[in-house]
Structure formats: C-alpha cells, structure tokens
Amino acid sequence: MTTGDLQSILTLIAFLSFIGIVWWAYSKRQKAAFSEAERIPLDDDAPWRPSAAAPASIDTGSREVR
C-alpha cells in the first residue's frame, strides 16, 4: 500500500463522514429538535426592565482610551 492509496482511503472516509453528518442534520427526526433550538435566542424568561438602582441618565461623554 502506497502513500497515495492511504490518502485516497482517508479522503473517502472523510467524504463519507461528511455525507453522513449532512444526512443526519437534514433528517426528519432532527427537525423537531432543531426547530426548538433555533428559537432559544428569541425566547426570554422575562422582558428586560431597568432596575431601581440604575441611574436615570447615563453619561455618554467621550473618553480617551489608551
């Protein structure tokens, strides 16, 4: 077995692994789990409200950063 044969076999294994992952990701069994996961960033437990300890206004003056 030469180096070229080994590289060909490893390329084939990598390609088949990629195809398997794509097949799994787009299978109908995964749709429900992915649909739920895609909503996670948009679902909040409670809407944001400023706390009572927060200042009424925030100083937005420019500052020199070094």
PyMOL commands that set and color helices and strands:
alter all, ss='L'
color gray80, all
select helices_A, chain A and resi 3-25+28-38+40-42
alter helices_A, ss='H'
color red, helices_A
deselect
rebuild
show_as cartoon
